[in-house]
Amino acid sequence: IILIEIIEKKKHIIENKQTNGVTIKEKEKCWLDISREFNSRCIKANRIVMYVDS
């Protein structure tokens, strides 16, 4: 549930269908921010971007 809440805040970036250099970098940063926030809110679970994005 925590992960879903975090992703909902960034949904507009993640679901952007454009695939240019700017949006790709934006999405990479977004997933990094999501993984950091998730890790900061979850004591027992540390996830890296590769696993959160999957």
mmCIF file as Biopython writes it, N, C-alpha, C and O atoms, coordinates in Angstrom:
data_model
#
loop_
_atom_site.group_PDB
_atom_site.id
_atom_site.type_symbol
_atom_site.label_atom_id
_atom_site.label_alt_id
_atom_site.label_comp_id
_atom_site.label_asym_id
_atom_site.label_entity_id
_atom_site.label_seq_id
_atom_site.pdbx_PDB_ins_code
_atom_site.Cartn_x
_atom_site.Cartn_y
_atom_site.Cartn_z
_atom_site.occupancy
_atom_site.B_iso_or_equiv
_atom_site.auth_seq_id
_atom_site.auth_asym_id
_atom_site.pdbx_PDB_model_num
ATOM 1   N N  . ILE A ? 1  ? 0.834  -1.197 0.000   1.0 0.0 1  A 1 
ATOM 2   C CA . ILE A ? 1  ? 0.000  0.000  0.000   1.0 0.0 1  A 1 
ATOM 3   C C  . ILE A ? 1  ? 0.873  1.253  0.000   1.0 0.0 1  A 1 
ATOM 4   O O  . ILE A ? 1  ? 0.542  2.238  -0.660  1.0 0.0 1  A 1 
ATOM 5   N N  . ILE A ? 2  ? 1.964  1.222  0.722   1.0 0.0 2  A 1 
ATOM 6   C CA . ILE A ? 2  ? 2.855  2.380  0.766   1.0 0.0 2  A 1 
ATOM 7   C C  . ILE A ? 2  ? 3.394  2.693  -0.624  1.0 0.0 2  A 1 
ATOM 8   O O  . ILE A ? 2  ? 3.401  3.847  -1.051  1.0 0.0 2  A 1 
ATOM 9   N N  . LEU A ? 3  ? 3.841  1.666  -1.318  1.0 0.0 3  A 1 
ATOM 10  C CA . LEU A ? 3  ? 4.403  1.864  -2.652  1.0 0.0 3  A 1 
ATOM 11  C C  . LEU A ? 3  ? 3.361  2.447  -3.605  1.0 0.0 3  A 1 
ATOM 12  O O  . LEU A ? 3  ? 3.676  3.325  -4.408  1.0 0.0 3  A 1 
ATOM 13  N N  . ILE A ? 4  ? 2.145  1.970  -3.519  1.0 0.0 4  A 1 
ATOM 14  C CA . ILE A ? 4  ? 1.074  2.480  -4.383  1.0 0.0 4  A 1 
ATOM 15  C C  . ILE A ? 4  ? 0.824  3.960  -4.112  1.0 0.0 4  A 1 
ATOM 16  O O  . ILE A ? 4  ? 0.635  4.741  -5.044  1.0 0.0 4  A 1 
ATOM 17  N N  . GLU A ? 5  ? 0.824  4.343  -2.847  1.0 0.0 5  A 1 
ATOM 18  C CA . GLU A ? 5  ? 0.618  5.749  -2.493  1.0 0.0 5  A 1 
ATOM 19  C C  . GLU A ? 5  ? 1.720  6.630  -3.068  1.0 0.0 5  A 1 
ATOM 20  O O  . GLU A ? 5  ? 1.453  7.715  -3.584  1.0 0.0 5  A 1 
ATOM 21  N N  . ILE A ? 6  ? 2.945  6.164  -2.977  1.0 0.0 6  A 1 
ATOM 22  C CA . ILE A ? 6  ? 4.082  6.932  -3.491  1.0 0.0 6  A 1 
ATOM 23  C C  . ILE A ? 6  ? 3.994  7.058  -5.009  1.0 0.0 6  A 1 
ATOM 24  O O  . ILE A ? 6  ? 4.194  8.138  -5.565  1.0 0.0 6  A 1 
ATOM 25  N N  . ILE A ? 7  ? 3.698  5.954  -5.666  1.0 0.0 7  A 1 
ATOM 26  C CA . ILE A ? 7  ? 3.609  5.954  -7.127  1.0 0.0 7  A 1 
ATOM 27  C C  . ILE A ? 7  ? 2.466  6.841  -7.608  1.0 0.0 7  A 1 
ATOM 28  O O  . ILE A ? 7  ? 2.602  7.520  -8.626  1.0 0.0 7  A 1 
ATOM 29  N N  . GLU A ? 8  ? 1.354  6.846  -6.901  1.0 0.0 8  A 1 
ATOM 30  C CA . GLU A ? 8  ? 0.212  7.683  -7.290  1.0 0.0 8  A 1 
ATOM 31  C C  . GLU A ? 8  ? 0.613  9.150  -7.402  1.0 0.0 8  A 1 
ATOM 32  O O  . GLU A ? 8  ? 0.116  9.865  -8.272  1.0 0.0 8  A 1 
ATOM 33  N N  . LYS A ? 9  ? 1.512  9.603  -6.525  1.0 0.0 9  A 1 
ATOM 34  C CA . LYS A ? 9  ? 1.948  11.000 -6.550  1.0 0.0 9  A 1 
ATOM 35  C C  . LYS A ? 9  ? 2.752  11.324 -7.810  1.0 0.0 9  A 1 
ATOM 36  O O  . LYS A ? 9  ? 2.766  12.468 -8.264  1.0 0.0 9  A 1 
ATOM 37  N N  . LYS A ? 10 ? 3.417  10.322 -8.368  1.0 0.0 10 A 1 
ATOM 38  C CA . LYS A ? 10 ? 4.292  10.528 -9.528  1.0 0.0 10 A 1 
ATOM 39  C C  . LYS A ? 10 ? 3.721  9.912  -10.804 1.0 0.0 10 A 1 
ATOM 40  O O  . LYS A ? 10 ? 4.411  9.820  -11.819 1.0 0.0 10 A 1 
ATOM 41  N N  . LYS A ? 11 ? 2.484  9.502  -10.746 1.0 0.0 11 A 1 
ATOM 42  C CA . LYS A ? 11 ? 1.837  8.786  -11.844 1.0 0.0 11 A 1 
ATOM 43  C C  . LYS A ? 11 ? 1.899  9.545  -13.171 1.0 0.0 11 A 1 
ATOM 44  O O  . LYS A ? 11 ? 2.088  8.936  -14.225 1.0 0.0 11 A 1 
ATOM 45  N N  . HIS A ? 12 ? 1.743  10.844 -13.126 1.0 0.0 12 A 1 
ATOM 46  C CA . HIS A ? 12 ? 1.745  11.651 -14.358 1.0 0.0 12 A 1 
ATOM 47  C C  . HIS A ? 12 ? 3.090  11.589 -15.076 1.0 0.0 12 A 1 
ATOM 48  O O  . HIS A ? 12 ? 3.146  11.725 -16.298 1.0 0.0 12 A 1 
ATOM 49  N N  . ILE A ? 13 ? 4.154  11.390 -14.340 1.0 0.0 13 A 1 
ATOM 50  C CA . ILE A ? 13 ? 5.483  11.269 -14.955 1.0 0.0 13 A 1 
ATOM 51  C C  . ILE A ? 13 ? 5.690  9.855  -15.484 1.0 0.0 13 A 1 
ATOM 52  O O  . ILE A ? 13 ? 6.130  9.667  -16.618 1.0 0.0 13 A 1 
ATOM 53  N N  . ILE A ? 14 ? 5.373  8.873  -14.663 1.0 0.0 14 A 1 
ATOM 54  C CA . ILE A ? 14 ? 5.596  7.469  -15.020 1.0 0.0 14 A 1 
ATOM 55  C C  . ILE A ? 14 ? 4.789  7.063  -16.248 1.0 0.0 14 A 1 
ATOM 56  O O  . ILE A ? 14 ? 5.289  6.337  -17.107 1.0 0.0 14 A 1 
ATOM 57  N N  . GLU A ? 15 ? 3.552  7.524  -16.338 1.0 0.0 15 A 1 
ATOM 58  C CA . GLU A ? 15 ? 2.673  7.112  -17.427 1.0 0.0 15 A 1 
ATOM 59  C C  . GLU A ? 15 ? 2.780  7.993  -18.673 1.0 0.0 15 A 1 
ATOM 60  O O  . GLU A ? 15 ? 2.027  7.802  -19.628 1.0 0.0 15 A 1 
ATOM 61  N N  . ASN A ? 16 ? 3.689  8.935  -18.674 1.0 0.0 16 A 1 
ATOM 62  C CA . ASN A ? 16 ? 3.902  9.786  -19.842 1.0 0.0 16 A 1 
ATOM 63  C C  . ASN A ? 16 ? 4.370  8.912  -21.004 1.0 0.0 16 A 1 
ATOM 64  O O  . ASN A ? 16 ? 5.356  8.187  -20.876 1.0 0.0 16 A 1 
ATOM 65  N N  . LYS A ? 17 ? 3.678  8.977  -22.120 1.0 0.0 17 A 1 
ATOM 66  C CA . LYS A ? 17 ? 3.968  8.112  -23.273 1.0 0.0 17 A 1 
ATOM 67  C C  . LYS A ? 17 ? 5.108  8.627  -24.152 1.0 0.0 17 A 1 
ATOM 68  O O  . LYS A ? 17 ? 5.585  7.906  -25.028 1.0 0.0 17 A 1 
ATOM 69  N N  . GLN A ? 18 ? 5.541  9.846  -23.930 1.0 0.0 18 A 1 
ATOM 70  C CA . GLN A ? 18 ? 6.639  10.389 -24.730 1.0 0.0 18 A 1 
ATOM 71  C C  . GLN A ? 18 ? 7.941  9.663  -24.400 1.0 0.0 18 A 1 
ATOM 72  O O  . GLN A ? 18 ? 8.175  9.275  -23.256 1.0 0.0 18 A 1 
ATOM 73  N N  . THR A ? 19 ? 8.776  9.489  -25.408 1.0 0.0 19 A 1 
ATOM 74  C CA . THR A ? 19 ? 10.057 8.813  -25.197 1.0 0.0 19 A 1 
ATOM 75  C C  . THR A ? 19 ? 11.184 9.615  -25.835 1.0 0.0 19 A 1 
ATOM 76  O O  . THR A ? 19 ? 11.814 9.179  -26.798 1.0 0.0 19 A 1 
ATOM 77  N N  . ASN A ? 20 ? 11.421 10.778 -25.284 1.0 0.0 20 A 1 
ATOM 78  C CA . ASN A ? 20 ? 12.563 11.563 -25.740 1.0 0.0 20 A 1 
ATOM 79  C C  . ASN A ? 20 ? 13.572 11.647 -24.597 1.0 0.0 20 A 1 
ATOM 80  O O  . ASN A ? 20 ? 13.307 11.166 -23.495 1.0 0.0 20 A 1 
ATOM 81  N N  . GLY A ? 21 ? 14.700 12.245 -24.852 1.0 0.0 21 A 1 
ATOM 82  C CA . GLY A ? 21 ? 15.759 12.294 -23.853 1.0 0.0 21 A 1 
ATOM 83  C C  . GLY A ? 21 ? 15.338 12.922 -22.543 1.0 0.0 21 A 1 
ATOM 84  O O  . GLY A ? 21 ? 15.732 12.465 -21.470 1.0 0.0 21 A 1 
ATOM 85  N N  . VAL A ? 22 ? 14.536 13.971 -22.632 1.0 0.0 22 A 1 
ATOM 86  C CA . VAL A ? 22 ? 14.096 14.680 -21.432 1.0 0.0 22 A 1 
ATOM 87  C C  . VAL A ? 22 ? 13.165 13.811 -20.595 1.0 0.0 22 A 1 
ATOM 88  O O  . VAL A ? 22 ? 13.351 13.692 -19.384 1.0 0.0 22 A 1 
ATOM 89  N N  . THR A ? 23 ? 12.167 13.205 -21.228 1.0 0.0 23 A 1 
ATOM 90  C CA . THR A ? 23 ? 11.204 12.408 -20.464 1.0 0.0 23 A 1 
ATOM 91  C C  . THR A ? 23 ? 11.835 11.132 -19.914 1.0 0.0 23 A 1 
ATOM 92  O O  . THR A ? 23 ? 11.461 10.677 -18.834 1.0 0.0 23 A 1 
ATOM 93  N N  . ILE A ? 24 ? 12.778 10.554 -20.636 1.0 0.0 24 A 1 
ATOM 94  C CA . ILE A ? 24 ? 13.460 9.357  -20.132 1.0 0.0 24 A 1 
ATOM 95  C C  . ILE A ? 24 ? 14.245 9.695  -18.869 1.0 0.0 24 A 1 
ATOM 96  O O  . ILE A ? 24 ? 14.188 8.953  -17.888 1.0 0.0 24 A 1 
ATOM 97  N N  . LYS A ? 25 ? 14.972 10.802 -18.885 1.0 0.0 25 A 1 
ATOM 98  C CA . LYS A ? 25 ? 15.722 11.237 -17.691 1.0 0.0 25 A 1 
ATOM 99  C C  . LYS A ? 25 ? 14.765 11.552 -16.546 1.0 0.0 25 A 1 
ATOM 100 O O  . LYS A ? 25 ? 15.041 11.233 -15.389 1.0 0.0 25 A 1 
ATOM 101 N N  . GLU A ? 26 ? 13.644 12.176 -16.877 1.0 0.0 26 A 1 
ATOM 102 C CA . GLU A ? 26 ? 12.639 12.518 -15.876 1.0 0.0 26 A 1 
ATOM 103 C C  . GLU A ? 26 ? 12.085 11.253 -15.215 1.0 0.0 26 A 1 
ATOM 104 O O  . GLU A ? 26 ? 11.910 11.208 -13.997 1.0 0.0 26 A 1 
ATOM 105 N N  . LYS A ? 27 ? 11.811 10.234 -16.022 1.0 0.0 27 A 1 
ATOM 106 C CA . LYS A ? 27 ? 11.294 8.971  -15.493 1.0 0.0 27 A 1 
ATOM 107 C C  . LYS A ? 27 ? 12.337 8.256  -14.642 1.0 0.0 27 A 1 
ATOM 108 O O  . LYS A ? 27 ? 12.001 7.687  -13.604 1.0 0.0 27 A 1 
ATOM 109 N N  . GLU A ? 28 ? 13.601 8.279  -15.071 1.0 0.0 28 A 1 
ATOM 110 C CA . GLU A ? 28 ? 14.667 7.661  -14.278 1.0 0.0 28 A 1 
ATOM 111 C C  . GLU A ? 28 ? 14.775 8.332  -12.916 1.0 0.0 28 A 1 
ATOM 112 O O  . GLU A ? 28 ? 14.892 7.658  -11.893 1.0 0.0 28 A 1 
ATOM 113 N N  . LYS A ? 29 ? 14.735 9.671  -12.907 1.0 0.0 29 A 1 
ATOM 114 C CA . LYS A ? 29 ? 14.801 10.406 -11.652 1.0 0.0 29 A 1 
ATOM 115 C C  . LYS A ? 29 ? 13.576 10.110 -10.793 1.0 0.0 29 A 1 
ATOM 116 O O  . LYS A ? 29 ? 13.680 9.974  -9.574  1.0 0.0 29 A 1 
ATOM 117 N N  . CYS A ? 30 ? 12.433 10.012 -11.430 1.0 0.0 30 A 1 
ATOM 118 C CA . CYS A ? 30 ? 11.194 9.721  -10.722 1.0 0.0 30 A 1 
ATOM 119 C C  . CYS A ? 30 ? 11.278 8.374  -10.012 1.0 0.0 30 A 1 
ATOM 120 O O  . CYS A ? 30 ? 10.920 8.272  -8.839  1.0 0.0 30 A 1 
ATOM 121 N N  . TRP A ? 31 ? 11.751 7.329  -10.718 1.0 0.0 31 A 1 
ATOM 122 C CA . TRP A ? 31 ? 11.876 6.009  -10.101 1.0 0.0 31 A 1 
ATOM 123 C C  . TRP A ? 31 ? 12.896 6.018  -8.969  1.0 0.0 31 A 1 
ATOM 124 O O  . TRP A ? 31 ? 12.717 5.322  -7.969  1.0 0.0 31 A 1 
ATOM 125 N N  . LEU A ? 32 ? 13.952 6.790  -9.114  1.0 0.0 32 A 1 
ATOM 126 C CA . LEU A ? 32 ? 14.935 6.919  -8.047  1.0 0.0 32 A 1 
ATOM 127 C C  . LEU A ? 32 ? 14.301 7.583  -6.828  1.0 0.0 32 A 1 
ATOM 128 O O  . LEU A ? 32 ? 14.512 7.140  -5.699  1.0 0.0 32 A 1 
ATOM 129 N N  . ASP A ? 33 ? 13.531 8.636  -7.048  1.0 0.0 33 A 1 
ATOM 130 C CA . ASP A ? 33 ? 12.825 9.312  -5.957  1.0 0.0 33 A 1 
ATOM 131 C C  . ASP A ? 33 ? 11.831 8.375  -5.279  1.0 0.0 33 A 1 
ATOM 132 O O  . ASP A ? 33 ? 11.715 8.366  -4.053  1.0 0.0 33 A 1 
ATOM 133 N N  . ILE A ? 34 ? 11.121 7.591  -6.076  1.0 0.0 34 A 1 
ATOM 134 C CA . ILE A ? 34 ? 10.155 6.635  -5.528  1.0 0.0 34 A 1 
ATOM 135 C C  . ILE A ? 34 ? 10.862 5.608  -4.652  1.0 0.0 34 A 1 
ATOM 136 O O  . ILE A ? 34 ? 10.405 5.317  -3.547  1.0 0.0 34 A 1 
ATOM 137 N N  . SER A ? 35 ? 11.968 5.060  -5.133  1.0 0.0 35 A 1 
ATOM 138 C CA . SER A ? 35 ? 12.681 4.044  -4.347  1.0 0.0 35 A 1 
ATOM 139 C C  . SER A ? 35 ? 13.246 4.642  -3.065  1.0 0.0 35 A 1 
ATOM 140 O O  . SER A ? 35 ? 13.239 3.988  -2.022  1.0 0.0 35 A 1 
ATOM 141 N N  . ARG A ? 36 ? 13.732 5.869  -3.130  1.0 0.0 36 A 1 
ATOM 142 C CA . ARG A ? 36 ? 14.254 6.521  -1.921  1.0 0.0 36 A 1 
ATOM 143 C C  . ARG A ? 36 ? 13.147 6.766  -0.899  1.0 0.0 36 A 1 
ATOM 144 O O  . ARG A ? 36 ? 13.320 6.501  0.291   1.0 0.0 36 A 1 
ATOM 145 N N  . GLU A ? 37 ? 12.022 7.269  -1.367  1.0 0.0 37 A 1 
ATOM 146 C CA . GLU A ? 37 ? 10.912 7.522  -0.444  1.0 0.0 37 A 1 
ATOM 147 C C  . GLU A ? 37 ? 10.397 6.221  0.148   1.0 0.0 37 A 1 
ATOM 148 O O  . GLU A ? 37 ? 10.111 6.149  1.343   1.0 0.0 37 A 1 
ATOM 149 N N  . PHE A ? 38 ? 10.277 5.189  -0.687  1.0 0.0 38 A 1 
ATOM 150 C CA . PHE A ? 38 ? 9.824  3.886  -0.200  1.0 0.0 38 A 1 
ATOM 151 C C  . PHE A ? 38 ? 10.777 3.358  0.867   1.0 0.0 38 A 1 
ATOM 152 O O  . PHE A ? 38 ? 10.339 2.906  1.925   1.0 0.0 38 A 1 
ATOM 153 N N  . ASN A ? 39 ? 12.071 3.415  0.593   1.0 0.0 39 A 1 
ATOM 154 C CA . ASN A ? 39 ? 13.062 2.936  1.548   1.0 0.0 39 A 1 
ATOM 155 C C  . ASN A ? 39 ? 13.039 3.735  2.843   1.0 0.0 39 A 1 
ATOM 156 O O  . ASN A ? 39 ? 13.253 3.172  3.917   1.0 0.0 39 A 1 
ATOM 157 N N  . SER A ? 40 ? 12.787 5.023  2.761   1.0 0.0 40 A 1 
ATOM 158 C CA . SER A ? 40 ? 12.759 5.847  3.967   1.0 0.0 40 A 1 
ATOM 159 C C  . SER A ? 40 ? 11.522 5.564  4.818   1.0 0.0 40 A 1 
ATOM 160 O O  . SER A ? 40 ? 11.540 5.779  6.030   1.0 0.0 40 A 1 
ATOM 161 N N  . ARG A ? 41 ? 10.463 5.091  4.198   1.0 0.0 41 A 1 
ATOM 162 C CA . ARG A ? 41 ? 9.224  4.816  4.928   1.0 0.0 41 A 1 
ATOM 163 C C  . ARG A ? 41 ? 9.105  3.375  5.395   1.0 0.0 41 A 1 
ATOM 164 O O  . ARG A ? 41 ? 8.266  3.071  6.243   1.0 0.0 41 A 1 
ATOM 165 N N  . CYS A ? 42 ? 9.920  2.489  4.861   1.0 0.0 42 A 1 
ATOM 166 C CA . CYS A ? 42 ? 9.844  1.072  5.211   1.0 0.0 42 A 1 
ATOM 167 C C  . CYS A ? 42 ? 11.100 0.663  5.963   1.0 0.0 42 A 1 
ATOM 168 O O  . CYS A ? 42 ? 12.203 0.713  5.418   1.0 0.0 42 A 1 
ATOM 169 N N  . ILE A ? 43 ? 10.934 0.268  7.184   1.0 0.0 43 A 1 
ATOM 170 C CA . ILE A ? 43 ? 12.072 -0.094 8.022   1.0 0.0 43 A 1 
ATOM 171 C C  . ILE A ? 43 ? 12.719 -1.390 7.555   1.0 0.0 43 A 1 
ATOM 172 O O  . ILE A ? 43 ? 13.946 -1.484 7.524   1.0 0.0 43 A 1 
ATOM 173 N N  . LYS A ? 44 ? 11.938 -2.372 7.197   1.0 0.0 44 A 1 
ATOM 174 C CA . LYS A ? 44 ? 12.472 -3.697 6.892   1.0 0.0 44 A 1 
ATOM 175 C C  . LYS A ? 44 ? 12.794 -3.928 5.424   1.0 0.0 44 A 1 
ATOM 176 O O  . LYS A ? 44 ? 13.506 -4.879 5.101   1.0 0.0 44 A 1 
ATOM 177 N N  . ALA A ? 45 ? 12.302 -3.106 4.546   1.0 0.0 45 A 1 
ATOM 178 C CA . ALA A ? 45 ? 12.458 -3.395 3.117   1.0 0.0 45 A 1 
ATOM 179 C C  . ALA A ? 45 ? 13.207 -2.280 2.409   1.0 0.0 45 A 1 
ATOM 180 O O  . ALA A ? 45 ? 12.702 -1.164 2.282   1.0 0.0 45 A 1 
ATOM 181 N N  . ASN A ? 46 ? 14.395 -2.579 1.955   1.0 0.0 46 A 1 
ATOM 182 C CA . ASN A ? 46 ? 15.132 -1.645 1.112   1.0 0.0 46 A 1 
ATOM 183 C C  . ASN A ? 46 ? 15.111 -2.175 -0.302  1.0 0.0 46 A 1 
ATOM 184 O O  . ASN A ? 46 ? 15.559 -3.291 -0.564  1.0 0.0 46 A 1 
ATOM 185 N N  . ARG A ? 47 ? 14.598 -1.384 -1.202  1.0 0.0 47 A 1 
ATOM 186 C CA . ARG A ? 47 ? 14.495 -1.781 -2.601  1.0 0.0 47 A 1 
ATOM 187 C C  . ARG A ? 47 ? 15.290 -0.804 -3.451  1.0 0.0 47 A 1 
ATOM 188 O O  . ARG A ? 47 ? 15.363 0.388  -3.150  1.0 0.0 47 A 1 
ATOM 189 N N  . ILE A ? 48 ? 15.871 -1.315 -4.490  1.0 0.0 48 A 1 
ATOM 190 C CA . ILE A ? 48 ? 16.553 -0.440 -5.427  1.0 0.0 48 A 1 
ATOM 191 C C  . ILE A ? 48 ? 15.634 -0.217 -6.620  1.0 0.0 48 A 1 
ATOM 192 O O  . ILE A ? 48 ? 14.661 -0.948 -6.804  1.0 0.0 48 A 1 
ATOM 193 N N  . VAL A ? 49 ? 15.937 0.775  -7.418  1.0 0.0 49 A 1 
ATOM 194 C CA . VAL A ? 49 ? 15.077 1.163  -8.538  1.0 0.0 49 A 1 
ATOM 195 C C  . VAL A ? 49 ? 14.747 -0.021 -9.433  1.0 0.0 49 A 1 
ATOM 196 O O  . VAL A ? 49 ? 13.602 -0.167 -9.860  1.0 0.0 49 A 1 
ATOM 197 N N  . MET A ? 50 ? 15.713 -0.857 -9.722  1.0 0.0 50 A 1 
ATOM 198 C CA . MET A ? 50 ? 15.507 -1.985 -10.628 1.0 0.0 50 A 1 
ATOM 199 C C  . MET A ? 50 ? 14.343 -2.863 -10.163 1.0 0.0 50 A 1 
ATOM 200 O O  . MET A ? 50 ? 13.591 -3.372 -10.993 1.0 0.0 50 A 1 
ATOM 201 N N  . TYR A ? 51 ? 14.184 -3.048 -8.854  1.0 0.0 51 A 1 
ATOM 202 C CA . TYR A ? 51 ? 13.128 -3.909 -8.343  1.0 0.0 51 A 1 
ATOM 203 C C  . TYR A ? 51 ? 11.810 -3.170 -8.174  1.0 0.0 51 A 1 
ATOM 204 O O  . TYR A ? 51 ? 10.749 -3.772 -8.344  1.0 0.0 51 A 1 
ATOM 205 N N  . VAL A ? 52 ? 11.845 -1.896 -7.850  1.0 0.0 52 A 1 
ATOM 206 C CA . VAL A ? 52 ? 10.616 -1.118 -7.696  1.0 0.0 52 A 1 
ATOM 207 C C  . VAL A ? 52 ? 9.962  -0.898 -9.050  1.0 0.0 52 A 1 
ATOM 208 O O  . VAL A ? 52 ? 8.736  -0.921 -9.161  1.0 0.0 52 A 1 
ATOM 209 N N  . ASP A ? 53 ? 10.762 -0.687 -10.064 1.0 0.0 53 A 1 
ATOM 210 C CA . ASP A ? 53 ? 10.281 -0.404 -11.417 1.0 0.0 53 A 1 
ATOM 211 C C  . ASP A ? 53 ? 9.688  -1.642 -12.087 1.0 0.0 53 A 1 
ATOM 212 O O  . ASP A ? 53 ? 8.892  -1.507 -13.016 1.0 0.0 53 A 1 
ATOM 213 N N  . SER A ? 54 ? 10.048 -2.810 -11.652 1.0 0.0 54 A 1 
ATOM 214 C CA . SER A ? 54 ? 9.615  -4.060 -12.308 1.0 0.0 54 A 1 
ATOM 215 C C  . SER A ? 54 ? 8.165  -4.370 -12.055 1.0 0.0 54 A 1 
ATOM 216 O O  . SER A ? 54 ? 7.657  -5.382 -12.538 1.0 0.0 54 A 1 
#
